[in-house]
Amino acid sequence: MNDTSMSTFFDYNRQDIDSETLLLLYRNMLKSRMIEEKMLVLLRQGKVSKWFSGIGQEAIAVGVTMSLNTDEYILPMHRNLGVFTTREIPLNRLFSQWQGKANGFTNGRDRSFHFGTQEYKIVGMISHLGPQLGVADGIALAHKLRNEKKVTAVFTGEGGTSEGDFHEALNIASVWSLPVMFCVENNGYGLSTPTSEQYKCINIADKGVGYGMESHIIEGNNILEVYRKVKDIAESIRNEPRPVLLEFKTFRMRGHEEASGIKYVPEDLIAEWRTKDPLLNYREYLFNEEVLSVATEESYRSKIQSEIDENLQISSAEKEISSTESKELSSIFHTFQNEEVNPNQTKKNIRFVDAVSDGLKESMLKHNDLVIMGQDIADYGGVFKVTEGFVEQFGADRIRNTPICESGIVSTAMGLSINGMKAVVEMQFADFASSGFNPIVNYLAKSYYRWEQKADVVIRMPCGGGVGAGPFHSQSNEAWFTKTPGLKVVYPAFPEDAKGLLISAINDPNPVMFFEHKGLYRSISQEVPEGYYNTPIGKAKIVREGDKATIITYGSGVHWALDLLEVANDLSVEIIDLRTLSPLDTETIYNSVKKTGRALILQEDTLFGGISSDISAMITENCFTYLDAPIKRVASLDTPIPFAKSLENQFLAKSKLEKSLYELLDF
């Protein structure tokens, strides 16, 4: 290690970089390398469960991180240890994280680099890699809306550029001129798949052209080129907000993760890249320039080794993590005490759709940091005209038309939340949430449980049938989300509740799926309080009292039940409007069933796997001795919802309600 006579592979050019910075770049790379080498030993000893090596790529993580200000967000990947160490996260916390201990960042709930920390402005990735690119868009959008001259850097690999989220995120950033650096580490292989099987263009940077985006190719193993170019680009972006695509040419010297190995890589290719080792080449350059001495390097190594040993001792002495069921269950949602605001006595008769619009408007007036995003919601006012006139009142910055890219926009909403803002996303139709399913169920739903990051996002879901819109515009897909811990699911049936619950959903720092039955938009009217008020989430409402049976339902089902009992008004049947499907008000359900002894659960959704199945099971487990008849579930046919009116009528649960209710009462 003391031989300084060899020449370096790269043409380093320090220009005006001072010696102190030159040495700090080296020390940061060295620290990352030494920690990795130690982790590989611990992996073989079974003291860490998995490792994704960044050996040979340290110049990118270190160079980019040192190019940014410490108050600017970085969204690294699992091969970017240098980001975390350059931001000087205490090593004992990193070691605890990798060992699944409480002093880590996820309380043992996630592994390796799957975490974030607001203290160090780092947002870690999830295994579904794509969403973090859109999250960077949202973080950058918040900076731009607040007129902050800051840049956000987000990492991905060459394999990740094949994901739809990559293209959505770049397109959003380009259209909105967001200050994001998209950093692609092109290391030649996505796990074992070479780049020749990933894309046809010569360089990933070429993809920027399609988005009207500036792009650069950077030698990723040359620390001075990385640092100098990224630093200049970052400063330029701060002054002229825009996205830039950066392709770093590099190589992964070890497997995708250690168990993968590298047998699929030609030996001559590995040998070639060994000569390009970013740490060893830079070391030789510093020796040749007489910036680094043997004594200085030995001092670095000694201090880093001591830091590693001392912090490993701390983390190793930490006891294995333990928890309780109640603690885990209470960690799904951010604790939130909704400050109740009672309704104004002044009321106005308005339609369901107008109540939703009023709820949004009141929330926009209350929260200056609230942004609404969706397709055609600005000047056009949305396909259902819910946001008509909003641009004139609140401006195009806060009422944002989006490209057709549900996944990217949901991720952008998450980024806004990470950077201290609120977001409402309108799915043009609830059916289209399937295109944004990944970030909803894997990012929004799990962030608080994983690293206590709130997801202050409401997703509006115009849903339901009865309007002859067919299989792709009429689904009742709430069960997709009630199954996912970490999501709140709200489904009002009346205008007053729609307004009050939407206001509560926007106040809530947790992700809320807010279902709005479009068949009710213009068919249901009610006296609704004017001004600002809220309705508690998680509380059902008895809309009709009775003592012979209980109908438990929500959305359009409430009106089907009311219409039936208006005709058969001699039946003493209680109707519960759930209003919230998650969390579920089981107390109101159980009390009613214990009183009436009979339960019918009505849903517009198809039968199998719907929420009625779980409610039925819960009633059986908790109220069995009170039941005078088997529980009835009434739901739509287990088919896609058809278009033709006669077929749709046959499909919908409404057609089965009367017969099922009388069967229950006659049992």
Disulfide bonds with the S-S distance in Angstrom:
none
